[in-house]
Amino acid sequence: MIQQNRFAQMGEMISMIAHQWRQPLNNLSLIFQTFIFKYQMQKLDDETLKQLAQESKNQIDFMSGTIDDFRDFFKPSREKSEFLLDEVIKESVDIIKPVLKKEGISIILSLDEKIRLFLYASELKQVLINILNNAKDALNESDKEEKQIKVSTIQESDHVKIKISDNAGGVPDEIIDRIFDPYFSTKTDKNGTGIGLYMSKKIVEEYLEGTLSVVNVVDGAIFMIILKNE
């Protein structure tokens, strides 16, 4: 049983890497298309070139980091570090921002810039990107004209709350209790693996020692991450 569990974990890891790479590869394609378009329109000035180069570097760095993070994912030897939460959230948003912009999805940040955590920053970033991707997919399947994602942070006595909400209409009642199950996906016709949210919950609970939950509100869903901050 132990050996079977290890094989299952390896399969999860490989699937998760593929899942995590799909978005930045798409982003790199969009950046390249923008580069060609700007060049053809003779609008490729130094500032634009610098911006596109930095965006490309961000995507490549994230893909490289994914390999490093998941290579050691099941090893307990990783070290925690202190970081500003708002910076990790902004870095996560930057990874997915090119696609959000292309698909007309606005993102609003309301972040406490003073919150510091002593945790695994890379793992938290993986979770944030997974949830943002999930919100993006839900919005693309909705009929909303003004698509919006909001990310906010709240410092409470001994813990921090990270709220990621969208106005996509919410998770259907019949599946809301199953969306964190392994390999459960509502996007089987779009190569959905059901890995993202499952792994996100696994990371939050087992490595970040927090909780991840989802609730429906009037116009959408809110994913809530609660982390200790003693």
ABEGO torsion letter per residue (X at the ends): XAAAAAAAAAAAAAAAAAAAAAAAAAAAAAAAAAAAAAAAAGABBAAAAAAAAAAAAAAAAAAAAAAAAAAAAABAABBBBBBBAAAAAAAAAAAAAAAAAAAGBBBBBBBBAABBBBBBAAAAAAAAAAAAAAAAAAAAABABABBBBBBBBBBBAABBBBBBBBAAGEBBAAAAAAAABBGBBAAAAAGBAGAAAAAAAAAAAAAAGBBBBBBBBAABBBBBBBBBBX
